[in-house]
Amino acid sequence: MKKKKIEFERMIFFSDAVFAIAITLLAFNLKLPENSSHLARTSLSNYLSSISPQFHGYIVSFLVIGFYWVSHHRYFRYIKHYNYILVWLNIGFLMCIAFLPFSTAILNDYSGQRLAVILYAGSMAFVGLMKALLWWYASSHRRLVASSLSNRLIRSLTYHTLVPPLIFLGSIAIAYLNPFLAEFSWLSILIYFVVLKIRWL
């Protein structure tokens, strides 16, 4: 029993490490031009203004990864057991998380371009869908969760975990009409949870 607990904790620690690395890599997307020390004050000001979309991408991705980290911990409080299917589902989820710095860099460099927005939204949608799949597998027939966990709570957690990926998938359709409007639609995820006054799940 103790060995299984240690192995389960190792999976959590590994997940935390992937989240930490992914969220740190986001900062490397914020770059000053070469020889930036020789820029005049006005030139630097203009440059910082020109890369403001990069800060937008950094903030959005940082918050999303941070929320998913909090969510990952919350969901795993309900998961009491594990098997190798859960381990591989968790690895798939982490693979999607680790890809986010790349999709963020693309969005930063090609802000406003349809393909960049679609790639970013698709990446975010895959993260959410993998999380939903992980939770569905663990909670289905109470396979890996406590037998006392109520059906209402299981359904609530399932519904809420589907909201972000559905919004990101919807934004892909919007991107074909207006990429900037698609980016703006991502704010509805935060609004959804704030209006309902519930934790990010």
C-alpha positions in Angstrom: 0.0 0.0 0.0 2.8 2.4 0.9 4.6 1.6 -2.4 1.5 2.4 -4.4 1.1 5.7 -2.5 4.7 6.7 -3.3 4.2 5.8 -7.0 0.9 7.8 -7.1 2.7 10.8 -5.5 5.5 10.4 -8.1 3.0 10.9 -10.8 1.7 14.1 -9.1 5.3 15.4 -8.6 6.1 14.7 -12.3 3.0 16.6 -13.3 4.0 19.5 -11.2 7.4 19.6 -12.8 5.9 19.6 -16.3 3.6 22.5 -15.4 6.5 24.4 -13.8 8.7 24.0 -16.9 5.9 24.9 -19.3 4.9 28.0 -17.4 8.6 29.1 -17.2 9.2 28.6 -20.9 6.5 31.2 -21.6 8.8 33.9 -20.4 11.4 33.0 -23.0 9.0 34.1 -25.7 9.4 37.6 -24.5 12.5 38.8 -26.3 14.2 42.2 -26.7 15.9 42.9 -30.0 19.6 42.3 -30.4 21.8 45.1 -29.1 18.8 46.4 -27.2 21.2 48.2 -24.8 22.0 50.7 -27.6 18.4 51.6 -28.3 17.4 55.1 -27.6 14.7 55.6 -24.9 12.1 56.5 -27.6 13.1 53.5 -29.7 12.8 51.1 -26.8 9.4 52.6 -25.9 8.2 52.1 -29.5 9.6 48.5 -29.5 7.9 47.6 -26.2 4.6 49.0 -27.6 5.0 46.9 -30.8 5.4 43.7 -28.9 2.4 44.3 -26.6 0.6 41.3 -28.2 3.4 39.1 -26.9 2.5 40.2 -23.3 -1.1 39.4 -24.1 -0.2 35.9 -25.2 2.1 35.5 -22.2 -0.6 36.5 -19.7 -3.3 34.4 -21.2 -1.2 31.3 -21.4 0.3 31.8 -17.9 -3.2 32.1 -16.4 -4.6 29.1 -18.4 -1.6 26.9 -17.4 -1.9 28.1 -13.8 -5.6 27.4 -13.7 -5.1 23.9 -15.2 -2.4 23.3 -12.5 -4.8 24.2 -9.8 -7.5 22.2 -11.5 -5.2 19.2 -11.8 -4.6 19.2 -8.1 -8.3 19.6 -7.3 -9.4 16.7 -9.5 -6.6 14.4 -8.2 -7.9 15.0 -4.6 -10.9 13.0 -5.7 -8.9 10.3 -7.5 -7.9 7.8 -4.9 -6.4 5.0 -7.0 -4.5 4.8 -10.2 -3.6 2.3 -13.0 -1.4 2.5 -16.1 -4.3 3.7 -18.3 -4.7 6.7 -16.0 -0.9 7.3 -16.0 -0.8 7.4 -19.8 -3.9 9.6 -20.0 -2.1 12.0 -17.6 1.0 11.9 -19.8 -1.2 12.8 -22.8 -2.6 15.7 -20.8 0.9 16.8 -19.9 2.1 16.5 -23.5 -0.6 19.0 -24.4 0.5 21.3 -21.6 4.1 21.1 -22.7 3.1 22.2 -26.2 1.5 25.4 -25.1 4.7 27.5 -25.0 5.2 26.7 -28.7 1.7 27.6 -29.7 2.0 30.8 -27.6 5.2 31.7 -29.4 3.4 31.3 -32.8 0.5 33.4 -31.6 2.9 36.1 -30.3 4.9 36.2 -33.6 1.9 36.1 -35.9 -0.7 37.9 -33.8 -4.0 38.4 -35.7 -3.3 35.8 -38.3 -6.0 33.2 -38.7 -3.7 30.1 -38.7 -1.9 31.3 -35.5 -5.1 31.8 -33.7 -6.5 28.4 -34.8 -3.3 26.6 -33.8 -3.4 28.3 -30.3 -7.1 27.6 -29.8 -6.7 24.0 -31.0 -3.9 23.5 -28.6 -5.9 24.8 -25.7 -8.9 22.7 -26.7 -6.8 19.6 -26.7 -5.6 20.3 -23.2 -9.2 20.6 -22.0 -10.4 17.6 -23.8 -7.5 15.5 -22.5 -8.3 16.7 -19.0 -12.0 15.8 -19.5 -11.1 12.4 -20.8 -8.8 11.7 -17.8 -11.6 12.7 -15.4 -14.2 10.7 -17.3 -12.0 7.6 -17.1 -11.3 8.0 -13.4 -14.8 8.8 -12.4 -16.8 6.5 -14.7 -18.5 3.8 -12.6 -16.3 5.3 -9.8 -13.4 3.4 -11.3 -10.6 5.3 -9.5 -12.5 7.7 -7.2 -14.0 7.2 -3.8 -17.2 5.1 -3.8 -18.8 7.8 -1.7 -18.4 10.5 -4.3 -21.8 11.8 -5.2 -23.2 11.6 -8.8 -24.0 15.3 -8.6 -20.4 16.2 -7.9 -19.1 13.9 -10.6 -21.5 15.4 -13.1 -20.6 19.0 -12.0 -16.9 18.4 -12.4 -17.4 16.8 -15.8 -19.6 19.6 -17.1 -17.2 22.3 -15.9 -14.1 20.7 -17.3 -15.8 20.7 -20.8 -16.5 24.5 -20.8 -12.9 25.7 -21.7 -12.3 23.3 -24.6 -15.8 23.9 -26.1 -15.1 27.7 -26.0 -11.8 27.3 -27.6 -13.3 25.0 -30.3 -16.0 27.6 -30.9 -13.3 30.3 -31.3 -11.8 28.3 -34.2 -15.0 28.8 -36.1 -15.0 32.5 -35.2 -11.4 32.8 -36.4 -12.5 32.2 -39.9 -14.6 35.3 -39.7 -12.4 37.5 -37.5 -9.2 36.3 -35.7 -9.2 39.2 -33.3 -12.8 38.5 -32.3 -11.8 34.8 -31.7 -9.1 35.9 -29.3 -11.5 38.2 -27.5 -13.9 35.2 -27.1 -11.4 33.5 -24.9 -12.3 35.9 -22.1 -15.7 34.2 -21.8 -14.0 31.3 -20.1 -13.0 33.5 -17.2 -16.3 35.3 -17.2 -18.1 32.0 -17.0 -16.4 31.0 -13.8 -16.5 34.5 -12.2 -20.2 34.9 -12.9 -21.0 31.6 -11.4 -18.8 32.4 -8.4 -17.2 29.0 -8.4 -13.6 27.8 -8.5 -11.8 27.1 -11.7 -12.4 23.4 -12.1 
